[in-house]
Amino acid sequence: MPDTDRELDEPDPAWWQELTEITCPTLVIGGGPTSHVPQDRLAELAGRIPGGRFVTIDAGHLVHESRPEDFLKALKEFGL
């Protein structure tokens, strides 16, 4: 956990800059205010990716387990 926490708290600036080089459409799903992952950071991440989209499903961290129907709906709407 310390390594992943460090990446979340202080990501390598080069990593953020390289997000603009992603060429495929990308869906980022956040779990809303009860998730321990900062939702504003996820929105920023999606915004840096050309064609990136951010969707919030108010389910906490384990969106796919807590709200599987909504998770699958978001994937289908995105085109997966």
N, CA, C and O atoms as a GROMACS GRO file, in nm:
protein
  320
    1MET      N    1   0.080  -0.120   0.000
    1MET     CA    2   0.000   0.000   0.000
    1MET      C    3   0.084   0.128   0.000
    1MET      O    4   0.044   0.225  -0.064
    2PRO      N    5   0.198   0.132   0.068
    2PRO     CA    6   0.273   0.258   0.066
    2PRO      C    7   0.311   0.303  -0.075
    2PRO      O    8   0.310   0.422  -0.104
    3ASP      N    9   0.344   0.208  -0.163
    3ASP     CA   10   0.382   0.246  -0.300
    3ASP      C   11   0.262   0.303  -0.376
    3ASP      O   12   0.275   0.405  -0.444
    4THR      N   13   0.147   0.240  -0.364
    4THR     CA   14   0.030   0.291  -0.435
    4THR      C   15  -0.018   0.422  -0.373
    4THR      O   16  -0.063   0.511  -0.445
    5ASP      N   17  -0.010   0.433  -0.241
    5ASP     CA   18  -0.047   0.559  -0.176
    5ASP      C   19   0.043   0.672  -0.224
    5ASP      O   20  -0.005   0.783  -0.249
    6ARG      N   21   0.171   0.646  -0.236
    6ARG     CA   22   0.265   0.748  -0.281
    6ARG      C   23   0.229   0.793  -0.423
    6ARG      O   24   0.232   0.913  -0.453
    7GLU      N   25   0.194   0.700  -0.509
    7GLU     CA   26   0.157   0.735  -0.647
    7GLU      C   27   0.028   0.817  -0.650
    7GLU      O   28   0.015   0.907  -0.733
    8LEU      N   29  -0.065   0.788  -0.562
    8LEU     CA   30  -0.188   0.866  -0.557
    8LEU      C   31  -0.164   1.005  -0.500
    8LEU      O   32  -0.219   1.103  -0.550
    9ASP      N   33  -0.083   1.013  -0.394
    9ASP     CA   34  -0.061   1.140  -0.327
    9ASP      C   35   0.033   1.232  -0.404
    9ASP      O   36   0.015   1.353  -0.406
   10GLU      N   37   0.134   1.173  -0.466
   10GLU     CA   38   0.233   1.252  -0.539
   10GLU      C   39   0.271   1.181  -0.669
   10GLU      O   40   0.382   1.128  -0.680
   11PRO      N   41   0.180   1.179  -0.767
   11PRO     CA   42   0.211   1.107  -0.890
   11PRO      C   43   0.328   1.172  -0.965
   11PRO      O   44   0.349   1.292  -0.957
   12ASP      N   45   0.400   1.090  -1.035
   12ASP     CA   46   0.511   1.138  -1.117
   12ASP      C   47   0.454   1.236  -1.220
   12ASP      O   48   0.365   1.199  -1.296
   13PRO      N   49   0.502   1.360  -1.223
   13PRO     CA   50   0.449   1.459  -1.317
   13PRO      C   51   0.456   1.412  -1.462
   13PRO      O   52   0.370   1.447  -1.543
   14ALA      N   53   0.556   1.335  -1.496
   14ALA     CA   54   0.568   1.286  -1.634
   14ALA      C   55   0.450   1.195  -1.667
   14ALA      O   56   0.402   1.193  -1.781
   15TRP      N   57   0.404   1.119  -1.569
   15TRP     CA   58   0.291   1.030  -1.590
   15TRP      C   59   0.167   1.109  -1.630
   15TRP      O   60   0.096   1.072  -1.723
   16TRP      N   61   0.141   1.217  -1.560
   16TRP     CA   62   0.025   1.301  -1.591
   16TRP      C   63   0.039   1.362  -1.730
   16TRP      O   64  -0.060   1.370  -1.804
   17GLN      N   65   0.158   1.405  -1.766
   17GLN     CA   66   0.180   1.466  -1.897
   17GLN      C   67   0.161   1.365  -2.009
   17GLN      O   68   0.115   1.400  -2.118
   18GLU      N   69   0.194   1.240  -1.985
   18GLU     CA   70   0.184   1.137  -2.088
   18GLU      C   71   0.039   1.093  -2.112
   18GLU      O   72   0.013   1.023  -2.210
   19LEU      N   73  -0.053   1.132  -2.027
   19LEU     CA   74  -0.193   1.097  -2.049
   19LEU      C   75  -0.243   1.153  -2.182
   19LEU      O   76  -0.331   1.094  -2.245
   20THR      N   77  -0.190   1.265  -2.225
   20THR     CA   78  -0.233   1.327  -2.350
   20THR      C   79  -0.191   1.244  -2.472
   20THR      O   80  -0.238   1.269  -2.583
   21GLU      N   81  -0.104   1.146  -2.452
   21GLU     CA   82  -0.058   1.062  -2.561
   21GLU      C   83  -0.146   0.938  -2.582
   21GLU      O   84  -0.125   0.863  -2.679
   22ILE      N   85  -0.240   0.915  -2.495
   22ILE     CA   86  -0.331   0.800  -2.511
   22ILE      C   87  -0.419   0.827  -2.632
   22ILE      O   88  -0.478   0.934  -2.644
   23THR      N   89  -0.428   0.730  -2.721
   23THR     CA   90  -0.501   0.751  -2.846
   23THR      C   91  -0.635   0.678  -2.855
   23THR      O   92  -0.709   0.698  -2.951
   24CYS      N   93  -0.667   0.596  -2.758
   24CYS     CA   94  -0.795   0.525  -2.763
   24CYS      C   95  -0.894   0.591  -2.666
   24CYS      O   96  -0.854   0.645  -2.564
   25PRO      N   97  -1.022   0.584  -2.699
   25PRO     CA   98  -1.122   0.637  -2.606
   25PRO      C   99  -1.109   0.567  -2.471
   25PRO      O  100  -1.089   0.446  -2.465
   26THR      N  101  -1.121   0.644  -2.366
   26THR     CA  102  -1.098   0.590  -2.231
   26THR      C  103  -1.212   0.630  -2.138
   26THR      O  104  -1.250   0.747  -2.131
   27LEU      N  105  -1.265   0.532  -2.068
   27LEU     CA  106  -1.369   0.557  -1.969
   27LEU      C  107  -1.310   0.542  -1.830
   27LEU      O  108  -1.248   0.440  -1.798
   28VAL      N  109  -1.329   0.644  -1.748
   28VAL     CA  110  -1.287   0.640  -1.608
   28VAL      C  111  -1.414   0.644  -1.524
   28VAL      O  112  -1.495   0.736  -1.537
   29ILE      N  113  -1.430   0.543  -1.437
   29ILE     CA  114  -1.550   0.536  -1.353
   29ILE      C  115  -1.510   0.562  -1.209
   29ILE      O  116  -1.423   0.495  -1.154
   30GLY      N  117  -1.576   0.659  -1.148
   30GLY     CA  118  -1.554   0.690  -1.008
   30GLY      C  119  -1.673   0.646  -0.924
   30GLY      O  120  -1.785   0.640  -0.973
   31GLY      N  121  -1.647   0.616  -0.799
   31GLY     CA  122  -1.750   0.568  -0.708
   31GLY      C  123  -1.821   0.674  -0.628
   31GLY      O  124  -1.898   0.642  -0.538
   32GLY      N  125  -1.796   0.800  -0.657
   32GLY     CA  126  -1.865   0.908  -0.587
   32GLY      C  127  -1.802   0.943  -0.454
   32GLY      O  128  -1.691   0.901  -0.424
   33PRO      N  129  -1.873   1.020  -0.374
   33PRO     CA  130  -1.815   1.076  -0.251
   33PRO      C  131  -1.777   0.974  -0.145
   33PRO      O  132  -1.697   1.006  -0.057
   34THR      N  133  -1.832   0.853  -0.150
   34THR     CA  134  -1.795   0.754  -0.048
   34THR      C  135  -1.672   0.672  -0.088
   34THR      O  136  -1.625   0.589  -0.010
   35SER      N  137  -1.622   0.693  -0.208
   35SER     CA  138  -1.499   0.626  -0.252
   35SER      C  139  -1.380   0.692  -0.184
   35SER      O  140  -1.380   0.812  -0.160
   36HIS      N  141  -1.278   0.613  -0.154
   36HIS     CA  142  -1.158   0.671  -0.094
   36HIS      C  143  -1.066   0.733  -0.200
   36HIS      O  144  -0.968   0.799  -0.165
   37VAL      N  145  -1.097   0.712  -0.328
   37VAL     CA  146  -1.020   0.772  -0.436
   37VAL      C  147  -1.078   0.911  -0.463
   37VAL      O  148  -1.198   0.924  -0.487
   38PRO      N  149  -0.994   1.014  -0.460
   38PRO     CA  150  -1.044   1.150  -0.482
   38PRO      C  151  -1.108   1.163  -0.621
   38PRO      O  152  -1.042   1.145  -0.723
   39GLN      N  153  -1.236   1.195  -0.624
   39GLN     CA  154  -1.310   1.200  -0.749
   39GLN      C  155  -1.263   1.313  -0.840
   39GLN      O  156  -1.267   1.300  -0.962
   40ASP      N  157  -1.219   1.424  -0.781
   40ASP     CA  158  -1.168   1.533  -0.863
   40ASP      C  159  -1.042   1.492  -0.937
   40ASP      O  160  -1.017   1.539  -1.048
   41ARG      N  161  -0.961   1.406  -0.877
   41ARG     CA  162  -0.840   1.356  -0.944
   41ARG      C  163  -0.877   1.265  -1.061
   41ARG      O  164  -0.813   1.270  -1.166
   42LEU      N  165  -0.980   1.182  -1.042
   42LEU     CA  166  -1.025   1.095  -1.151
   42LEU      C  167  -1.081   1.178  -1.266
   42LEU      O  168  -1.055   1.148  -1.383
   43ALA      N  169  -1.156   1.281  -1.234
   43ALA     CA  170  -1.211   1.368  -1.337
   43ALA      C  171  -1.099   1.438  -1.412
   43ALA      O  172  -1.103   1.452  -1.534
   44GLU      N  173  -0.998   1.483  -1.339
   44GLU     CA  174  -0.883   1.548  -1.402
   44GLU      C  175  -0.809   1.449  -1.493
   44GLU      O  176  -0.769   1.484  -1.604
   45LEU      N  177  -0.791   1.327  -1.445
   45LEU     CA  178  -0.726   1.223  -1.524
   45LEU      C  179  -0.801   1.203  -1.655
   45LEU      O  180  -0.740   1.204  -1.762
   46ALA      N  181  -0.930   1.184  -1.648
   46ALA     CA  182  -1.010   1.162  -1.769
   46ALA      C  183  -1.004   1.283  -1.861
   46ALA      O  184  -0.999   1.268  -1.984
   47GLY      N  185  -1.002   1.402  -1.804
   47GLY     CA  186  -0.997   1.524  -1.884
   47GLY      C  187  -0.866   1.543  -1.958
   47GLY      O  188  -0.863   1.613  -2.059
   48ARG      N  189  -0.761   1.483  -1.912
   48ARG     CA  190  -0.631   1.494  -1.979
   48ARG      C  191  -0.616   1.396  -2.095
   48ARG      O  192  -0.527   1.412  -2.178
   49ILE      N  193  -0.702   1.296  -2.100
   49ILE     CA  194  -0.695   1.195  -2.206
   49ILE      C  195  -0.784   1.240  -2.321
   49ILE      O  196  -0.904   1.260  -2.301
   50PRO      N  197  -0.729   1.256  -2.441
   50PRO     CA  198  -0.814   1.290  -2.555
   50PRO      C  199  -0.924   1.185  -2.572
   50PRO      O  200  -0.894   1.066  -2.582
   51GLY      N  201  -1.047   1.227  -2.575
   51GLY     CA  202  -1.158   1.133  -2.584
   51GLY      C  203  -1.191   1.066  -2.452
   51GLY      O  204  -1.272   0.973  -2.448
   52GLY      N  205  -1.130   1.114  -2.344
   52GLY     CA  206  -1.156   1.055  -2.213
   52GLY      C  207  -1.291   1.099  -2.159
   52GLY      O  208  -1.336   1.211  -2.183
   53ARG      N  209  -1.355   1.010  -2.087
   53ARG     CA  210  -1.485   1.041  -2.027
   53ARG      C  211  -1.484   0.994  -1.882
   53ARG      O  212  -1.434   0.886  -1.851
   54PHE      N  213  -1.540   1.076  -1.795
   54PHE     CA  214  -1.550   1.043  -1.653
   54PHE      C  215  -1.697   1.025  -1.617
   54PHE      O  216  -1.780   1.110  -1.647
   55VAL      N  217  -1.727   0.913  -1.553
   55VAL     CA  218  -1.863   0.882  -1.508
   55VAL      C  219  -1.859   0.852  -1.359
   55VAL      O  220  -1.769   0.783  -1.312
   56THR      N  221  -1.955   0.905  -1.287
   56THR     CA  222  -1.967   0.876  -1.144
   56THR      C  223  -2.086   0.783  -1.121
   56THR      O  224  -2.197   0.809  -1.167
   57ILE      N  225  -2.060   0.676  -1.050
   57ILE     CA  226  -2.165   0.587  -1.004
   57ILE      C  227  -2.153   0.583  -0.852
   57ILE      O  228  -2.056   0.528  -0.799
   58ASP      N  229  -2.248   0.640  -0.784
   58ASP     CA  230  -2.240   0.655  -0.639
   58ASP      C  231  -2.248   0.518  -0.572
   58ASP      O  232  -2.356   0.471  -0.536
   59ALA      N  233  -2.131   0.456  -0.556
   59ALA     CA  234  -2.127   0.320  -0.504
   59ALA      C  235  -2.007   0.294  -0.414
   59ALA      O  236  -1.989   0.182  -0.367
   60GLY      N  237  -1.926   0.394  -0.390
   60GLY     CA  238  -1.804   0.370  -0.315
   60GLY      C  239  -1.694   0.318  -0.405
   60GLY      O  240  -1.696   0.339  -0.526
   61HIS      N  241  -1.598   0.251  -0.347
   61HIS     CA  242  -1.480   0.209  -0.422
   61HIS      C  243  -1.505   0.091  -0.516
   61HIS      O  244  -1.452   0.090  -0.627
   62LEU      N  245  -1.583  -0.005  -0.475
   62LEU     CA  246  -1.604  -0.125  -0.555
   62LEU      C  247  -1.732  -0.113  -0.638
   62LEU      O  248  -1.830  -0.184  -0.616
   63VAL      N  249  -1.728  -0.022  -0.734
   63VAL     CA  250  -1.845   0.009  -0.815
   63VAL      C  251  -1.900  -0.116  -0.882
   63VAL      O  252  -2.020  -0.142  -0.880
   64HIS      N  253  -1.812  -0.194  -0.942
   64HIS     CA  254  -1.855  -0.313  -1.017
   64HIS      C  255  -1.922  -0.417  -0.929
   64HIS      O  256  -2.005  -0.495  -0.976
   65GLU      N  257  -1.888  -0.419  -0.801
   65GLU     CA  258  -1.952  -0.514  -0.708
   65GLU      C  259  -2.077  -0.455  -0.645
   65GLU      O  260  -2.178  -0.524  -0.630
   66SER      N  261  -2.071  -0.328  -0.609
   66SER     CA  262  -2.183  -0.265  -0.538
   66SER      C  263  -2.301  -0.235  -0.629
   66SER      O  264  -2.416  -0.247  -0.588
   67ARG      N  265  -2.272  -0.196  -0.752
   67ARG     CA  266  -2.379  -0.158  -0.845
   67ARG      C  267  -2.348  -0.213  -0.984
   67ARG      O  268  -2.325  -0.136  -1.078
   68PRO      N  269  -2.346  -0.345  -0.998
   68PRO     CA  270  -2.306  -0.407  -1.124
   68PRO      C  271  -2.392  -0.366  -1.244
   68PRO      O  272  -2.339  -0.351  -1.354
   69GLU      N  273  -2.521  -0.347  -1.224
   69GLU     CA  274  -2.607  -0.309  -1.337
   69GLU      C  275  -2.568  -0.171  -1.389
   69GLU      O  276  -2.560  -0.150  -1.510
   70ASP      N  277  -2.545  -0.078  -1.298
   70ASP     CA  278  -2.506   0.058  -1.338
   70ASP      C  279  -2.366   0.058  -1.401
   70ASP      O  280  -2.340   0.133  -1.495
   71PHE      N  281  -2.279  -0.025  -1.348
   71PHE     CA  282  -2.144  -0.038  -1.404
   71PHE      C  283  -2.152  -0.087  -1.548
   71PHE      O  284  -2.089  -0.030  -1.637
   72LEU      N  285  -2.228  -0.193  -1.571
   72LEU     CA  286  -2.241  -0.248  -1.706
   72LEU      C  287  -2.312  -0.150  -1.799
   72LEU      O  288  -2.279  -0.143  -1.918
   73LYS      N  289  -2.408  -0.076  -1.748
   73LYS     CA  290  -2.476   0.025  -1.828
   73LYS      C  291  -2.378   0.133  -1.874
   73LYS      O  292  -2.382   0.175  -1.990
   74ALA      N  293  -2.290   0.177  -1.784
   74ALA     CA  294  -2.189   0.277  -1.820
   74ALA      C  295  -2.096   0.224  -1.929
   74ALA      O  296  -2.060   0.297  -2.021
   75LEU      N  297  -2.057   0.098  -1.918
   75LEU     CA  298  -1.971   0.038  -2.019
   75LEU      C  299  -2.042   0.032  -2.154
   75LEU      O  300  -1.983   0.064  -2.257
   76LYS      N  301  -2.168  -0.010  -2.153
   76LYS     CA  302  -2.245  -0.019  -2.278
   76LYS      C  303  -2.264   0.118  -2.341
   76LYS      O  304  -2.250   0.132  -2.462
   77GLU      N  305  -2.295   0.219  -2.260
   77GLU     CA  306  -2.313   0.353  -2.312
   77GLU      C  307  -2.184   0.408  -2.370
   77GLU      O  308  -2.187   0.491  -2.462
   78PHE      N  309  -2.073   0.364  -2.318
   78PHE     CA  310  -1.943   0.407  -2.369
   78PHE      C  311  -1.908   0.335  -2.498
   78PHE      O  312  -1.824   0.381  -2.576
   79GLY      N  313  -1.973   0.221  -2.520
   79GLY     CA  314  -1.948   0.147  -2.644
   79GLY      C  315  -1.875   0.016  -2.626
   79GLY      O  316  -1.827  -0.043  -2.723
   80LEU      N  317  -1.867  -0.031  -2.503
   80LEU     CA  318  -1.801  -0.159  -2.478
   80LEU      C  319  -1.903  -0.269  -2.464
   80LEU      O  320  -1.866  -0.385  -2.443
   0.00000   0.00000   0.00000
